Amino acid sequence: MKLLKKANESGLRSIVIEKDEEKRNHLLLENFTPPVYCLNADAHNPEALEMAGIKSAYCKAIVSLFENDALNLRIALTSKVLNPNITMAIKSTTKNQTENLMDIGVQIIENPFEIIAEHIHMAINTPQTLKVVRWIYGLCNLYDPPLHLPRGKYIVCGYGRMGKSIYEVLKQNHFEIAFAEIDPKQKEHFTFQEQPKVLIGDGDDKEMLKALDIDTCVAIIAGTNDDTTNLSILATAKKLNPKLITIARENELEDFSIFESSNIDTIFIPAKVLINKTINAILNPALDLFIKNIHLLDESTMSTLTKKLLEIDLHPQLFTLRIDASQAYILNDKCSTSTLPLSLLRTSLKNRNFTNNLIPLMRIRRKEIMLLPDWQNNLEQNDIYLFAGDDNARDHVEYIANNIYEFHYALYGEEKSFF
């Protein structure tokens, strides 16, 4: 539902394929403007996909985020046959599924558990970078303290899809790990090269947590697929070791979250991570590309960038500009005959002697990426820029890019004659 709301806000029309009557009724009650139509059918049915318009020239993308990996793969295969050129955003929860999706040419493959595991890795090694990434995803504010996880022994409750991803990250950082798993069948799937301590039983069992040496642990991760179990595990663990850092997986994406009122140090919500990642990848691919390359910037640079962003606003806007005839008509025309610096775009149209609150985060030129480009770089046709700024800066960039009179004032400091 949040994905549909964001698409509507961005001016994109959506069609939903849903066979569950309760979910369809819930969609109707949302009363979207413009309306979001819902087709009563199985999403993997080729006829349903055709009726939804997958073969239309106006159909830009298909999104499949089912919990069932096999169903997502089937939808991807069917979509590829019906429209080989369509952009696909498909959920994957295993490495094997990801490889299968890559083999059939899926452009956007989202694994929420891999994303969360990567966030844990950054919380251990690059907390300033993580804060900016989480801000972009809409998971925190820029003024929040950075999430920093200490080194030491960790207890992980649940060896499911998320537990496996977290184990790989903790092992990569040479942490001591202990597992609590409620399902004895899961023990058959353990693939540890260096066998950690694993106990089978309820994660909220005091005796089992003591057997896992909770008194010497620095953190516990409740990563099961049941919210009640996760809350119970952390409540019990906190009583046994009050200094313990608590990390929870929240499965249900609700407007009111009991987790936020439970004094838990860190909450990861796979559904929210997945939705925000998909939105960025489809609606703002440059932003998604920036996140993928942000690890190239060191912690000192990220700390400085955060301060600059906060100087703009508590909640700066992120937007892109492509220098072509459709998005920047004047700039595209002038770049072919003149040398124009990037700094032209931060010129205030109220007073040319002042600059707007604008930060260039990334430039894409002929598939080459430059992070935090210098203002003295020259503009070229087909450049793509990712900016952070306030409303005023964004408006002025658009005026300079598309209005000959505003462009003339920004460049020369004088009003262009109408004659």
N, C-alpha and C positions, 0 to 999 in steps of 0.2 A: 504493500500500500504506500509506503514511504517513497519507493522508487517511482510509482505512478505520480505522486504529488510533485516530486522533483522534476519529472519529465514535463508535467503540465506547466510548472513555473517557468521552464526553459522554452516553452512554446512548441513542444513536441507532442504529437497525437499518439495515443496508445490504444491497442486492442488487447484484451485479456482473453485467454482460452482457459476455462475453468469448468469442471464437471460437478464440483461440490456445490450443492444448492445453497447451503448456509453461507459459504464464502461469496457466492454470487450476490446474495441478498445484502451482505455486508458491503460489498462494492457499490451496489445501487444506493445504499444509504449515505455513502460519502458525498454524493451529489457533486461530482467534479464539474468544473467549468474551465475549458470546454469539456463536454461529456466523454467518459471513457466507456467504450462499448465492450460487452462481455459475451463471448461465444460459448454456448453450452456444449462442450465436447471434450474428448481426450486430447491433450496437447501434442501427443505423439502421432495423432492421426493425420496422414498427408492431406486428406480432404479438408480437415479442420484448418490446417495451416494455409491451404490455398484460399479458403473462404475468408480467413483473417487478412489475406492480402500479401502473403509472403512473396508472390511473384510480381507484385506491383513495383513500378519504377520508384514509387514514393516510399517504399518500405526500406528503411535504412539499417535496422538491426533486429535481432531476436534475442531475448533474454530467457534463459532457463536455469532456475535456481532451486530445483527440487532437492530434497534430502537424498533421494535415490540416484546414485551415480549412473546406474544402468539406464534409467529413464532419461537422464540428461544426455547421455551419449546417444541414445536412440533419436532424441529430438535433434541433436546436432547433425547426425548422419542424414536424417530426412530433410532437414533444412538445406544442407549442402547440395543435395540432389535437386531440390525444387528451385533453389536460387544460389548458384555457385558464388555470386559476388556479394552476398549479404554479410554484414558484420555479425558475428555471433559472440555473445557473452554467456559462458557456460560455467556452472559450478562444478568443482572437482574436490574430492576430499582425500584422495590417495594419489601417490606418485604414478601408479599404473594407469589410473584414469586420466591423469594429466598428460601422460605420454600418448594415450589413445586419442585424446582430443587434439593434441598437437599434430598427430599423424594425418588427421582429416582436415587440418587447416583452420582450426578455431583460433580466432585472433585474440580473444580476451578469455583467459582461463583463470578463474578465481577460486582459491582454496583458503577459506577463512582460518583454518587451523594453522596453515603455513604462515599466514599473515600474523596471527597472534604469536606464534613461536618466534618469528622475526622481531616482533615488538619486544618480546622478553629478552632476546639477544641484544637489542639496542638499549634496553633498560639496564643491562649489565655493563655494556661497554660505551655506549654513546647516548646518554640520557637527554642531552640538549637536542640532538637530531630527532630522537623519538618524540619529544614534545612538539616540534614543528610538524612532524608526520601526523601525529594524533590530532593536532589542530586542523590540518587540512582535511582529515577524515571526519571532522566534527565530533571528536571524542573528548576534547578538552579545550581549555582556553589558553591563549598565549601567556597570560599572567599567572597560570597555575605553576606550582613548583614542579621541576622535572621529576619524572618517575625514575628512581634509581634503585635497582635491586642489588643487595650485597652478595658477596661471595661466601660460600659455605655449603652446608648440607641442606638439601631440599627434600621434602616429602611430596610426592605427586599421587593424588588419589584419582584413579581411573586410567586404565591403559587402553583407551579407545583411540579414535582418530586424533583427537587433540593431545592426549597423553603421549602418543608416539612422536608427534612433532616436537613437543616440549622436551622429551627425553633426548632427542637428537641435538637440540640446542644446548641443553645443560651439559651433555657429554662433550660437546664441542668446546665448551668453556671449562672443562675439567672439574666439574662439580661432583660432589658425592650425592648420590640419589637413592632414595628408598621409595618403593611403590606399595600402595594399598589398592587392591582390586577386589571388587565384590563378586565378580563372575569367575568361578574356577575354570571355565572353558577358555577364558582369555589367556591363561597361563600357557596353553598350547601354542599361542601366537607370539610369545615372547621371543625376540630375536636379538637379545643382548649379546654383544661380543664380550663385554666385561660384565659379568652377572651382578647386578645390584641386589640389595635386599628386597624381596618381594613377599608380601603376606596377603593371603586371601581372606577377605572378611569385610565387614562394614567399616567404612572410613571414619565413622563417628564413634567407633568402639574405643573406649579409653584404653583398655588393656593392649589392643593392637597398636594404637598410636605410641604407647609407652614402649612396646616391643620394637618399634621403628626408631626408637631413641629420639623422640620429639623434643626432649629437654635439651638436646645438643643441636637441634636444627635452627636455621635462621629464617626459614620460610616454608610455607605449606601451600600447595596449589590444589584446589578442589575443582577438578576438571571433568566431572561426570556429566551425563546428559540429563540429569534430574536436578532441578533448582533446589527443592526441599533438602535433598541429600547434601548438596554443596553447602547450603547454609548451616545444616546440622554439623557437618564435618568441621567447619571453621569455628563454630561456637564451642565445640568440644575442645578443639586444638588450642584455642585461646585461653581456656581455663587451665590447661595443662602447662602452657608456656606463654605467659602474657606478653613477652617480648617478641613473639613470633610475628613475622610479616605474613599477612593473609592475602591470598590471590584467589579470586573466584571466577568461574565460568557461569555466566547468566544466559540461559537458553531462550527464555521467553522475552520477546521484545514488546514490553508494555509501556504505556504512558506513565504509570506509577510503578516504580521499582522498589521492592522491599530491600534489595541489596544495598541501595544507596543509603538506607536508614539503619544498616546493620554494622556500621563501623568497620567495614572491610577496606583494607589498604588499597587494593587494585581490583577492578572488575573488568573482565573481558567479555564482550557480547558478540559472539560469532555472527549472528544475524545482522547486527548493525554494521560491523566491519565489512561484511559482504556487500550490503546494500550501498554503503558509501563508496567502496572501491569500485563497484560496478557503475555507479553514477559518474564518478570521475572518468573512468575508462571510456564511457560512451559519450558523455556530454562535454567533457573537457580532457581529451587525450593528452594534451600538453602537460596538464597537471599530473596525470598519472605517470607520464614519462619523467617529470621532475622528481617524483617520489622514488622511482626506480633508480635514479642516478644521484640521489641526495647523499648517499654514503661516501661520495667522492669529496665531500666537504668535511673538514675536521671540526672538532668540538668548539674550538675557539671561534672559528668562522660562524658556526651556527649560533653561538651565544651572542655574537655581535649582530647577526641578522635578526635574531629575536628582539633585541633592544631596538633596532631600527624599525621593525614592524610595529612594535608597541608605541613608538613615537608617532606613527601615522594615526593609529586608532587602536582601541582595545580589540576591535574585530575588523581588521583590514579586508578589503575585497580582493579577490583573485580573479583575473581576467586575462584573455589572450587577444592578440592582434596579429593577423596574417597580412602581410603587405602584398595584396593582390587587388585586382579590379573590383572584387565584390566587397571586401572588408575595408580597404584603404585606397580608395580610387585616386585621390590626389597624390598620396605618397608613392603609390605604384607608378604613376605617370612621371613624377619628378625624379624618382630614383634612377630612371633610365637615362637622364641627361645631366643630373647634378649629384654632387657628393653631399649627403645629408647625415649629420651625426645623430646618434641615438638620443643625445641630450635634447634634441629639438622637441621630443615628445613630452618632456617634463616642464616645458615652458608654460608659465601661467598666462592665460589669455586676458586676465584682468590687468596684469602689469608684467610686461615682458622681462623686467629686471628681477622678477621673483620666480621661484620654481615650485612646482606642485609636490605634494607628498606621494612620490612614486618610486618604486624599487623594481628594477628589472631582475627577475629571478632566473630566467633561462632564455636562451636563443637557440632556435633550430634552423640551421642553414645547410641545405643539401644533405640532410639526414645526419649532420654533425651537430652535437650538442655542446653548448657552452653555458656553464652555470655562472650566475652573477656577472653577466657581461658588463664591461666598463662603459661609462657614458660616452666615451670618445670613439667607440666603435661606429662604423658607418652602416647605414641602413641599405639593404639590398632587396630587390624584388623577390617575392616568395619567402622572405624571412618570416618565422613565427616567433613571437615574443610572449612570454608569460610574465605578467606584472602583478605586483601587490600595490594597492593604493586606496585612497578614499573615493567617495562619489565624485567629488570635484575633479580629481586627477583623471578618473576614468572618462568623464564627460569631455574634458579638454583633449585627451588623446584622440577620441573619436572625431572631435571637431577638426583638429589639426590634420588628421588622416583623410578627411573627406570633404572639407570645406576650403575652397581656394582662398577665401578672404582671411579665415583664421590661420591657415597655413602661411600666408604671406606675412601676416603680423608676427607670428611666432618666429619666422626666419629673418625678417628684415626690420622688425620693430616699427612698422608704419602701416597705416591702413591702405589696402589696395584700392585703387580707383575703379569705379564701376564703368568707366569709359576707356 
